[in-house]
Amino acid sequence: MISNLAHIHPNAQLGANVKVDPFAVIHDDVVIGDGSHIMSNAVIFPCSRIGKNCRVFPGAVVGGIPQDLKYKGEYTLAEIGDNTTIRECVTIHRGTIDKNTTKVGSNCLIMAYAHIAHDCVVGNHVVMANGVQLAGHVTVDEYAVIGGLSAAHQFTHIGAHTYVAGMSAIRKDIPPYVRAAREPLSYVGINNVGLSRRGFSKETIEEIFRIYHILFVEKHIVSKALELIETTLAATPVREEILAFIRKSEIGVIRRQSQSGNDEDIAF
């Protein structure tokens, strides 16, 4: 299972049934879980933690030092959960003193040439298509799907169950359950297809639709929209999640730029 043409530091810890192909390099202070596969020419730098049943494809680099001028060599980590696939030439850098760890969750698909910078936190079941670039300190919540060649500005937050169109410039936070597209990046409806596929009920999808209709379509200022949502819609976990996301945003959330009423068409 482990090629004699691979270079594996004697202090690296490899679990049961780990496969390492020729010319892969695994450095000191690396832990790799059971059943994972490190393919040819992948490099796993020190301070990397890779979970069980992961696949790291050729040319990928995990645990490289941050591209951050304030990094002074402090001990930090890069962590990847279980069942995650890291495709060709992906780069994942470890953290800085800010968060100490860059984290990628379980059951993620990180496609070719994507970059995850220092101190990012990527949740479970996230899909990042080819060439997606995350600057430092970006947070991506569970089940987000980010289209190819999109780039996220540092400190942005991409909410759970979102769908971001390819080639998007992500400069503002994207609240959960929405679809985002266009330039500047805008709300173009809720991610009803993704929500249906993941088992959200018709009633919950309709609730999400009504929340974002008030927030984005009725053209209120944000404070007024939040007040209306709280006073006209029943308190539910989904409502509270959306309100909390928007209130915690430090750089502001995307808005609806289109004048078309077709953006959020949905049949209930």
C-alpha positions as CSV (number, residue, x, y, z in Angstrom):
1,M,0.0,0.0,0.0
2,I,3.0,2.3,0.6
3,S,5.4,2.8,-2.3
4,N,9.1,2.5,-1.6
5,L,9.4,5.5,-4.0
6,A,7.5,7.8,-1.6
7,H,9.3,9.9,1.0
8,I,7.7,9.5,4.4
9,H,9.2,11.1,7.5
10,P,9.7,8.5,10.2
11,N,7.7,10.6,12.7
12,A,4.7,10.8,10.4
13,Q,1.7,8.8,11.8
14,L,-0.2,6.8,9.2
15,G,-3.3,4.9,10.1
16,A,-4.4,1.4,8.9
17,N,-4.7,0.8,5.2
18,V,-3.2,4.2,4.2
19,K,-2.1,4.1,0.5
20,V,0.9,6.3,-0.5
21,D,1.8,6.4,-4.2
22,P,5.3,6.9,-5.7
23,F,6.9,10.3,-5.3
24,A,4.5,11.6,-2.7
25,V,6.2,13.4,0.2
26,I,4.9,13.3,3.7
27,H,6.8,15.4,6.3
28,D,7.3,15.3,10.0
29,D,4.4,16.0,12.4
30,V,1.8,14.7,10.0
31,V,-1.2,12.5,11.0
32,I,-3.2,10.6,8.3
33,G,-6.3,8.6,9.2
34,D,-7.2,5.1,8.3
35,G,-7.9,4.3,4.6
36,S,-6.7,7.6,3.1
37,H,-4.9,7.7,-0.2
38,I,-2.0,10.1,-0.9
39,M,-1.3,10.1,-4.6
40,S,1.9,10.7,-6.6
41,N,3.6,14.1,-6.2
42,A,1.3,15.3,-3.5
43,V,3.1,17.0,-0.6
44,I,1.9,16.9,3.0
45,F,3.8,19.5,5.0
46,P,4.4,19.4,8.8
47,C,1.5,20.3,11.1
48,S,-1.1,18.6,8.8
49,R,-3.9,16.4,10.1
50,I,-5.8,14.4,7.5
51,G,-8.8,12.3,8.5
52,K,-10.0,8.9,7.5
53,N,-10.8,7.8,3.9
54,C,-9.5,11.0,2.3
55,R,-8.1,11.2,-1.1
56,V,-5.3,13.7,-1.9
57,F,-4.7,13.8,-5.7
58,P,-1.4,14.5,-7.6
59,G,0.2,17.9,-7.1
60,A,-1.9,18.9,-4.1
61,V,-0.1,20.6,-1.2
62,V,-1.5,20.4,2.3
63,G,-0.1,22.4,5.3
64,G,2.1,24.9,3.5
65,I,3.2,27.9,5.5
66,P,0.8,30.9,5.2
67,Q,1.3,33.5,2.6
68,D,0.9,36.1,5.3
69,L,3.7,38.6,6.1
70,K,2.8,38.6,9.8
71,Y,3.4,34.9,10.1
72,K,6.6,34.4,12.2
73,G,6.9,30.6,12.3
74,E,4.5,30.0,15.1
75,Y,3.1,26.4,15.5
76,T,-0.1,26.2,13.7
77,L,-2.1,23.4,12.0
78,A,-4.0,22.5,8.8
79,E,-6.8,20.0,9.5
80,I,-9.0,18.0,7.1
81,G,-11.9,15.9,8.2
82,D,-13.0,12.4,7.1
83,N,-14.0,11.4,3.6
84,T,-12.8,14.6,2.0
85,T,-11.4,14.7,-1.6
86,I,-8.6,17.1,-2.4
87,R,-8.2,17.2,-6.2
88,E,-5.1,18.0,-8.3
89,C,-3.0,21.0,-7.4
90,V,-5.2,22.2,-4.5
91,T,-3.3,24.2,-1.9
92,I,-4.3,24.4,1.7
93,H,-2.2,26.5,4.1
94,R,-2.0,26.1,7.8
95,G,-3.2,28.9,10.2
96,T,-1.5,31.9,11.8
97,I,-1.6,33.1,15.4
98,D,-5.1,34.5,14.7
99,K,-7.0,31.1,14.7
100,N,-4.0,28.8,14.8
101,T,-5.7,26.3,12.5
102,T,-7.0,26.2,9.0
103,K,-9.9,23.7,8.9
104,V,-11.6,21.8,6.1
105,G,-14.5,19.6,7.2
106,S,-15.7,16.1,6.4
107,N,-17.3,14.9,3.2
108,C,-16.0,17.9,1.2
109,L,-15.0,18.0,-2.5
110,I,-12.3,20.5,-3.2
111,M,-11.7,20.5,-7.0
112,A,-8.6,21.1,-8.9
113,Y,-6.5,24.3,-8.4
114,A,-8.6,25.6,-5.5
115,H,-6.8,27.5,-2.8
116,I,-7.7,27.6,0.9
117,A,-5.6,30.2,2.7
118,H,-4.6,30.6,6.3
119,D,-7.2,30.5,9.1
120,C,-10.1,29.6,6.8
121,V,-12.8,27.4,8.3
122,V,-14.7,25.2,5.7
123,G,-17.6,23.2,7.0
124,N,-18.8,19.7,6.2
125,H,-20.2,18.7,2.8
126,V,-18.8,21.8,1.0
127,V,-18.1,21.7,-2.7
128,M,-15.6,24.1,-4.1
129,A,-15.3,23.9,-7.9
130,N,-12.2,24.3,-10.0
131,G,-10.1,27.3,-9.3
132,V,-12.0,28.7,-6.3
133,Q,-9.8,30.9,-4.2
134,L,-10.4,31.7,-0.5
135,A,-8.3,34.4,1.0
136,G,-7.3,34.3,4.6
137,H,-9.9,34.1,7.4
138,V,-12.8,33.1,5.2
139,T,-15.6,31.0,6.7
140,V,-17.7,28.6,4.6
141,D,-20.6,26.9,6.3
142,E,-21.9,23.4,5.7
143,Y,-23.3,22.3,2.3
144,A,-22.2,25.5,0.5
145,V,-21.5,25.1,-3.2
146,I,-19.1,27.6,-4.8
147,G,-18.8,27.7,-8.6
148,G,-15.5,27.6,-10.4
149,L,-13.1,30.5,-10.6
150,S,-14.9,32.3,-7.8
151,A,-12.8,34.3,-5.3
152,A,-13.7,35.2,-1.7
153,H,-12.2,38.4,-0.1
154,Q,-10.6,37.9,3.3
155,F,-12.9,37.7,6.3
156,T,-16.0,37.0,4.2
157,H,-18.6,34.5,5.4
158,I,-20.5,32.2,3.1
159,G,-23.6,30.7,4.8
160,A,-24.9,27.2,4.9
161,H,-26.7,25.6,2.0
162,T,-25.8,28.5,-0.4
163,Y,-25.1,28.3,-4.1
164,V,-22.6,30.7,-5.5
165,A,-22.4,31.0,-9.3
166,G,-19.1,30.5,-11.1
167,M,-16.7,33.4,-11.6
168,S,-18.2,35.3,-8.7
169,A,-16.3,38.0,-6.8
170,I,-17.3,37.5,-3.1
171,R,-16.8,40.8,-1.3
172,K,-19.7,40.6,1.1
173,D,-21.2,37.9,3.3
174,I,-23.6,35.5,1.7
175,P,-26.4,34.6,4.1
176,P,-27.6,31.0,4.4
177,Y,-30.0,29.2,1.9
178,V,-29.6,31.7,-1.0
179,R,-28.3,31.7,-4.5
180,A,-25.9,34.4,-5.4
181,A,-24.8,35.5,-8.9
182,R,-24.0,38.5,-11.1
183,E,-21.6,41.4,-10.7
184,P,-21.7,42.9,-8.2
185,L,-22.6,39.7,-6.5
186,S,-26.3,39.7,-5.7
187,Y,-29.2,37.8,-4.2
188,V,-31.0,36.0,-7.0
189,G,-33.3,33.8,-5.0
190,I,-33.2,31.0,-2.5
191,N,-31.4,27.7,-3.2
192,N,-34.7,25.8,-3.4
193,V,-33.3,23.0,-5.6
194,G,-30.4,22.3,-3.1
195,L,-32.7,22.5,-0.1
196,S,-35.2,20.1,-1.7
197,R,-32.4,17.6,-2.4
198,R,-31.3,17.7,1.2
199,G,-34.7,17.0,2.6
200,F,-36.0,20.4,3.6
201,S,-39.7,20.4,3.9
202,K,-41.9,22.5,1.6
203,E,-43.0,24.6,4.6
204,T,-39.4,25.3,5.6
205,I,-38.5,26.3,2.1
206,E,-41.5,28.6,1.9
207,E,-40.5,30.2,5.3
208,I,-37.0,30.9,3.9
209,F,-38.5,32.4,0.8
210,R,-40.7,34.8,2.8
211,I,-37.8,35.9,5.0
212,Y,-35.7,36.8,2.1
213,H,-38.6,38.4,0.2
214,I,-38.9,40.8,3.1
215,L,-35.1,41.3,3.4
216,F,-34.2,41.7,-0.3
217,V,-37.3,42.3,-2.5
218,E,-39.4,44.7,-0.5
219,K,-36.6,47.3,-0.5
220,H,-36.5,48.1,3.2
221,I,-33.4,49.2,4.9
222,V,-31.8,46.2,6.7
223,S,-32.8,47.3,10.2
224,K,-36.4,47.7,9.2
225,A,-36.5,44.4,7.3
226,L,-35.2,42.6,10.4
227,E,-37.8,44.2,12.5
228,L,-40.6,43.1,10.1
229,I,-39.3,39.6,9.9
230,E,-39.4,39.4,13.7
231,T,-42.8,40.9,14.1
232,T,-44.6,39.2,11.1
233,L,-43.0,35.7,11.0
234,A,-43.1,33.1,13.7
235,A,-39.9,32.4,15.6
236,T,-38.3,29.2,14.3
237,P,-34.7,27.9,14.2
238,V,-34.4,28.8,10.6
239,R,-35.6,32.4,11.2
240,E,-33.2,32.8,14.1
241,E,-30.3,31.4,12.1
242,I,-30.8,33.9,9.3
243,L,-31.3,36.9,11.7
244,A,-28.2,36.0,13.7
245,F,-26.1,35.6,10.5
246,I,-27.1,39.1,9.3
247,R,-26.7,40.8,12.7
248,K,-23.2,39.2,13.2
249,S,-21.9,40.3,9.8
250,E,-19.1,42.8,10.2
251,I,-18.7,43.7,6.5
252,G,-22.4,43.5,5.4
253,V,-24.3,41.0,3.3
254,I,-24.9,40.9,-0.4
255,R,-28.0,42.8,-1.6
256,R,-30.4,42.3,-4.5
257,Q,-29.3,44.4,-7.5
258,S,-31.7,43.2,-10.2
259,Q,-35.0,45.0,-10.8
260,S,-36.5,41.8,-12.3
261,G,-39.3,40.2,-10.3
262,N,-38.3,36.8,-11.8
263,D,-35.3,36.3,-9.6
264,E,-37.1,34.5,-6.8
265,D,-39.9,32.8,-8.7
266,I,-40.7,29.5,-6.9
267,A,-43.7,27.3,-6.9
268,F,-45.1,26.0,-3.5
